[in-house]
Amino acid sequence: LLDRFDPEPLWALTICLLWGAVAACGFSAFINSVGGGIVSAIMGAENGNIFSAVISAPFVEEFWKGIMVVGVAYFLRDEFDGVVDGVIYATFVAIGFAATENVLYYGRVINTADWEAIGFTVVIRGLLAPWGHPLYTSMTGLALGMAREQTNTAAKVLLPFVGYAGAVFLHMLWN
């Protein structure tokens, strides 16, 4: 509904979805695991888990999701017209990311055969926060769309960083 007047090409949306599902999720999982492992080795497993969830994940995941939206805004200028397009592309990247991440979380918890943990994961990931990643990354897309519409050079440069900061903040707040 949001994109009905100037729909984005299916091929561009598909690339965004795949980037989120494969590249952004893969790079983020690797970096978050390494960072969490280093902190765990130095400060203990509990601190490593906190670091991974509250510090590493928001910064790293929003970077890898957002970099695709930046790429679309830069390389597909004819298809990236403003705020709505920024939100649409960001949402597609984030839905791909969230889908892969949810499969990983569900697979990990099902292997425990702990029904309480399975129920908790389904409620959190499937009912309370399925639109978390699209909301966070939309802050980056929104800011890139606003930057596209600016004539002030400083605003064009600073707005994407403000959007990224908003995405990281919301992600960090949830985690």
N, C-alpha and C positions, 0 to 999 in steps of 0.2 A: 504493500500500500504506500509506503513512504517513497518508493522509487518509481511510481507509476507514470509520471509525466515525462521523465527523461531516464528510462531504464538503462542500467549499465550492461555492457555486453556480457553474455553468459560465459564466454571464454575468460574474461578478466575476473569475474566473480569466482569461477572454478579455480583459477590459479591462486587467488587469495585463500580460498578454502583449503586447498592442498598445501600451500605454504604454512598455514597455521597448523594443520594436522600433522605434517611431516617435519618440515624444517624448523619452525619455531618451537614445536614441542620437543623435537630431538635435541636441538642445541640447548634448550633450557634444561631439559632433564640431565644432560651431561654436565653442564656448568653447575647446576644446583647440587647434583650429587657430589661433584668434586669439592665444591665449597663447603657443603655440609660435612663431608668426610674430613676435610682439613680442620674445621672448627671442632668436630667431634674428637679428633686425635689430640688436639691441644686442650680443649676445655670440657670434654665429656660428651656423651651421646645426647643428653637432654639439651644442652646448649647448641649442639650441632643441628638438632631438629628445629629448635627455635630459630636459629640463624637461617636455615633453609627456607622455612615457611614465612618468616616475617621480614627478613632482609633480602636474601638472595632471590627468592621467587618473584616478588613484585618488581624489582629492578630488572632482572634478567628476562623474565617472561614478557613484560611490557616492552622491553627493548626489541626482542625478536619478533613480536607481533607487530609492533609499531614500525619497524624498519621496512616491512612490506608495504604498509600504507604510505610511508614516505616515498618508496619506490614508485608506487602507482601515481602519487601526486606529481612526481618529477618526470617520470618516463611516459606516462599516459595523460599528459596535460589536457588533451582534447576530451578525454573521458572523465576527468576529475574537475568538476565545475564549481564546487563549493562545499558548504557545510553538509548538506544531505549526502552528497557523494562520499565525503570523508567518513560519515557515520556508517554508510552502507558497506564500503570496502573494509573498514575496521571491524564491523560486525561479522562479515564473512570470514576474515582471518581468525577472529576470536572463536567463532563457532567451530571451525576446523580444529583449533587448538583444544577447546573444551571437550570436543567429542573424543579426541585421542586420549586426553588426560583422564577423562571419565572411564574409558575402557581400561586404562592402566590401573586406576584406583579400584574399580570394581573387580578386576582380575586378581589384584593383590589381596583384597579382603576376602574374596570367595575362597581363595586357597587356604585361609586360616580356619575355615569352617566354624568361625565364631559368629553365631547368629546375631548377637547383640551388636558386634562391630559391623556386620553386613547391614543390619537395619539402620544403624547410625549413618553409615556411608550413603545409603540410598536416600535417606531423608535429607542429609546435608547437600549432597551433590545433585540429586535428582529432583528434589522438591523445593528446597530453600534457595539454592544458588545456581540453578542451571544457566541463568543469564548474567552471572557475575563477570565472566571474561568478556562477553560482548559489551557490557556496561563500562568496564575499565578501559578497554582499548578504544571504545568510542570517544573517550576524552581526547585521545591523540588524533583520531580522525576528525573530530569536531574542530580542534585547534588548527589542524592542517587546512581544513576547509575555510576557516576564518582567515588564515594567513593568505590563502589563494585570493581572497577578495579584498585584501588590503593594498593601499598605495604606499604606505609608510614602510620603508625598508626595515627599520628596527622591529616593527610589528611582525613583518613577514618572517624574520629570523627568530624572534623570541617566542611567538605564539606556539610553534610546535614543541618547544621545551616546556612551556607552561602546560600544554595538553599532556605530555608525557609525565610530568610531575603529578598532574591530577590523576592519571591512570595508576601510577605507582602508589599514590596516597590511598586511593580507594581500595586497591588490591591489598595493600599493607593493612589497612583498617579491617578488612574482612578476615584476612588470615590471622 
